[in-house]
């Protein structure tokens, strides 16, 4: 079950768009710069093509993988990859999967459901990683929470888009 790549690409843009909004000086940008101990001059001196190009590639990888976490039906297709003849058109297992997907394939395919799972991934995976890294980098908890909440919101939006439309 391959996702609609147009919506994977759209979800991959969410971190960029959210970053422009969230890290704007009028939102959390000034607080983040202070907590990260960086200046506006340091930020402006970076190689924009390298930064945004790499971020976009990584966002695409994240969106593609996030799809498998927020769309539960992808699990059923893992049955098809088996050396014992599963996946053969017309086989019992293929007919069972087709019948199951006809009945339940659209269940839990909503923006709200995907946003919930995306946000949970942000809370239970992203936030602990970001705060732990920040602590070892001698950054404040404020730094960790600013970045962590960015990812909770961003993963929630990405999960919603992927679950509803991809």
C-alpha positions as CSV (number, residue, x, y, z in Angstrom):
1,X,0.0,0.0,0.0
2,X,1.8,3.0,-1.3
3,X,0.8,6.5,-0.1
4,X,-0.2,9.2,-2.4
5,X,3.1,10.9,-3.0
6,X,1.6,14.3,-3.6
7,X,0.3,14.3,0.0
8,X,3.6,12.9,1.3
9,X,5.3,15.9,-0.4
10,X,2.7,18.2,1.2
11,X,3.3,16.8,4.6
12,X,7.1,17.2,4.0
13,X,6.5,20.9,3.6
14,X,4.8,21.2,7.0
15,X,8.1,21.4,9.0
16,X,9.3,24.2,6.8
17,X,6.1,26.2,6.9
18,X,5.7,25.6,10.7
19,X,9.3,26.6,11.2
20,X,8.8,29.9,9.5
21,X,5.8,30.6,11.7
22,X,6.9,29.0,15.0
23,X,10.4,30.4,15.0
24,X,9.4,33.8,13.8
25,X,10.7,36.5,16.3
26,X,7.1,37.5,17.0
27,X,6.2,33.9,18.1
28,X,9.0,31.8,19.7
29,X,12.0,33.0,17.6
30,X,13.5,35.4,20.1
31,X,13.0,33.0,23.0
32,X,14.5,30.2,21.0
33,X,17.6,32.3,20.0
34,X,18.1,33.3,23.6
35,X,17.7,29.6,24.9
36,X,19.9,28.3,22.0
37,X,22.5,31.1,22.6
38,X,22.6,32.1,19.0
39,X,22.4,35.5,17.4
40,X,20.5,36.7,14.4
41,X,23.9,37.3,12.7
42,X,24.9,33.7,13.2
43,X,21.6,32.5,11.8
44,X,21.9,34.7,8.8
45,X,25.5,33.6,8.1
46,X,24.5,29.9,7.4
47,X,24.4,28.4,4.0
48,X,20.6,28.6,3.2
49,X,20.6,26.2,0.3
50,X,22.4,23.5,2.4
51,X,20.2,24.1,5.5
52,X,16.8,24.2,3.7
53,X,17.7,21.6,1.1
54,X,18.9,19.1,3.7
55,X,15.9,19.9,6.0
56,X,13.5,19.3,3.0
57,X,15.0,16.0,2.2
58,X,14.9,14.9,5.8
59,X,11.3,16.1,6.1
60,X,10.4,14.0,3.1
61,X,11.9,10.9,4.7
62,X,10.1,11.7,8.0
63,X,6.8,12.1,6.2
64,X,7.2,8.9,4.3
65,X,8.0,6.9,7.5
66,X,5.3,8.7,9.5
67,X,2.7,7.5,7.0
68,X,3.4,3.9,8.2
69,X,2.8,4.9,11.8
70,X,-0.4,6.9,11.4
71,X,-2.2,4.7,8.7
72,X,-2.8,1.4,10.5
73,X,-3.8,-0.4,7.3
74,X,-0.2,-0.5,6.1
75,X,0.5,-3.3,8.6
76,X,-1.7,-5.7,6.7
77,X,0.4,-5.4,3.6
78,X,3.5,-6.7,5.4
79,X,1.8,-10.1,5.2
80,X,2.2,-10.0,1.5
81,X,6.0,-10.0,1.6
82,X,6.7,-13.6,2.3
83,X,8.6,-16.4,0.6
84,X,5.8,-18.9,1.2
85,X,3.6,-17.8,-1.6
86,X,1.7,-15.0,0.1
87,X,0.7,-12.3,-2.2
88,X,-0.2,-14.6,-5.1
89,X,-3.3,-13.1,-6.8
90,X,-6.3,-15.2,-6.0
91,X,-4.7,-17.0,-3.0
92,X,-6.6,-17.4,0.2
93,X,-4.6,-14.8,2.0
94,X,-5.0,-12.3,-0.8
95,X,-8.7,-12.8,-0.9
96,X,-8.9,-12.5,2.9
97,X,-6.8,-9.2,2.9
98,X,-8.9,-7.9,0.0
99,X,-12.2,-8.6,1.9
100,X,-10.8,-7.1,5.1
101,X,-9.6,-4.0,3.3
102,X,-13.0,-3.6,1.5
103,X,-14.7,-3.6,4.9
104,X,-12.2,-1.8,7.1
105,X,-9.8,-0.1,4.8
106,X,-11.2,3.4,5.4
107,X,-11.5,3.1,9.2
108,X,-9.5,5.6,11.2
109,X,-8.4,7.5,8.1
110,X,-9.2,11.0,9.4
111,X,-7.2,14.1,10.0
112,X,-8.0,14.0,13.7
113,X,-6.8,10.4,14.1
114,X,-3.6,11.1,12.2
115,X,-3.0,14.3,14.2
116,X,-3.5,12.4,17.4
117,X,-0.9,9.8,16.5
118,X,1.5,12.3,15.1
119,X,1.3,14.4,18.3
120,X,1.7,11.3,20.4
121,X,4.9,10.5,18.5
122,X,6.1,14.0,19.2
123,X,5.4,13.7,22.9
124,X,6.7,10.2,23.5
125,X,9.6,10.1,20.9
126,X,10.5,13.6,19.8
127,X,10.3,15.4,23.1
128,X,12.5,13.0,25.2
129,X,15.1,12.9,22.4
130,X,15.3,16.7,22.1
131,X,15.4,17.4,25.8
132,X,18.0,14.7,26.4
133,X,20.2,16.1,23.6
134,X,19.7,19.6,25.0
135,X,20.7,18.6,28.5
136,X,24.0,17.1,27.2
137,X,24.6,20.2,25.1
138,X,24.2,22.3,28.3
139,X,21.0,23.9,27.0
140,X,18.1,24.9,29.2
141,X,14.9,22.9,29.6
142,X,13.2,26.0,28.0
143,X,15.3,25.3,24.8
144,X,14.1,21.6,24.9
145,X,10.5,22.5,25.4
146,X,10.5,25.2,22.7
147,X,11.9,22.7,20.1
148,X,9.9,19.8,21.5
149,X,6.6,21.6,21.2
150,X,7.4,22.6,17.7
151,X,7.8,19.0,16.7
152,X,4.7,17.9,18.6
153,X,2.6,20.4,16.6
154,X,4.4,19.7,13.4
155,X,4.2,15.9,13.6
156,X,0.5,16.3,14.5
157,X,-0.2,18.3,11.4
158,X,1.9,15.9,9.2
159,X,0.1,12.9,10.7
160,X,-3.3,14.5,10.0
161,X,-2.5,15.2,6.4
162,X,-1.0,11.7,5.8
163,X,-3.8,9.9,7.5
164,X,-6.6,11.8,5.8
165,X,-5.4,12.1,2.3
166,X,-2.2,10.1,1.5
